[in-house]
Amino acid sequence: MKQFPNRVVLDETHTPKSWYNMFADMPFEEGEDAFMLHPGTMQPAKPEDLYPVFAEELCRQEFTRERHIEIPKEVRDYYLSYRPSPMYRAYALEKLLDTPAHIYFKYEGQNTSGSHKLNSAIAQAYYNKKQGVKRLTTETGAGQWGTALSMACAHFGLELEVFMVKISAQQKPYRKAIIETFGADITLSPSNTTNAGRGVLENDPDNPGSLGTAISEAVERAVTSENTRYTLGSVLNQVVIHQSVIGLEAKEQLGMYDVYPDIIIGCAGGGSNFAGLMSAFMGDRLTGKAKPYFIAVEPAACPSMTRGRYAYDFCDTARVTPLAKMYTLGCGFMPSTIHAGGLRYHGMSPTLSKLYHDGFIDEARGAFQSEIFKAATIFTRAEGILPAPESAHAISAAIDEANKCKETGVAKNILFGLSGHGNFDLGAYMQYMEGNTHDYAPTDNELEKGFASLIKTNS
């Protein structure tokens, strides 16, 4: 076996020419493939039901069982400005932990948005531009998606309004600034500019906001505005498909040195980052070629996989979106104002939810803020990269798995996704260093309030 270098960067000839769709290889029982229900009829949704909200090609991708979807040349050309992204062997971290494990990480933070979100933002902006749409709306929690979509809209000449979760804008003012630098308009959510926002503020004038509320506002704006469509940065299968470039590249980079991961770890909020990283390897598992162990890590404060229910639920607080079959805390759940804003969503991607429900994702873990910032600090001092709080969830689990290898003396290949950098999260790091990071997990009674918002369906 060739020695794995500190970093592997492929040239542009290795950029994937097609996305991979895990739907094609996932097992479904008869009638089980109704991932979405129409909110009016409660019957399985069809692509055309989503046309008023999303670009038509994106609606098609949401439901397709096509295994490989060609990446348009215009999207690939933009990808080449920052892809393929590098794969690292964490030699310094391995030495610090004194572990026999081999730790690898795929780093998605080397673009101006600072995260993996740009992979789907480019595709979504392109398809809307091709359809003749002039203006997009979206929401953003931690700000990575808002930044990525503002970049893509600037590139393709589209207008953009971003509903940014209020607490996130307060915690990360520089994210707000960079989104505006790319020409997007920002509305803090909940706002008085939509019926959905006004409804939330009437009940709670000091509401800090949530991704569910911001989605409601962005969708409302899209469907009530001329030549406007909505875009979403996670959860949906179209996004999972676009993010598959991460896993396709990762598999090739490791394969160049005859490395195959035993354990694959990703942070999970809506699911796009973890889905992207595991895509090609999950394809191997679904087709019986290999059986890596998959671990999803979410905040203990927003535990959709670890403590949620597998049910149909609205994707937004105002209940205007289709219902998705997913692990959820209920669309009425109001998450704590933790620093990992990108993981503060009440539900999990239907694709990941089914894979977890069916046992293909082996484990879901909840992590506290103090744990993930401790892991982030260890990683930063060893590897010299400051991770986003979201990414630090994966780092924490990777360190735990490496320590298990040390205890057992068994060397395993551990791959985790470093989904973005934490350069805009210094306020959170300062609070941690000052001892002001507080752990929180909802009580059973608090979760029950969220579950009470679930509605009964016939499916």
Beta strands, then each sheet from edge to edge (+ up, - down):
strand 1: 7-8
strand 2: 18-20
strand 3: 36-37
strand 4: 68-70
strand 5: 87-89
strand 6: 102-107
strand 7: 135-140
strand 8: 159-165
strand 9: 185-189
strand 10: 228-230
strand 11: 263-267
strand 12: 293-299
strand 13: 309-314
strand 14: 323-328
strand 15: 363-367
strand 16: 413-418
sheet 1: 1+ 5- 6+ 16+ 11+ 12+ 15+
sheet 2: 2+ 4-
sheet 3: 3+ 14- 13+
sheet 4: 9+ 8+ 7+ 10+
end
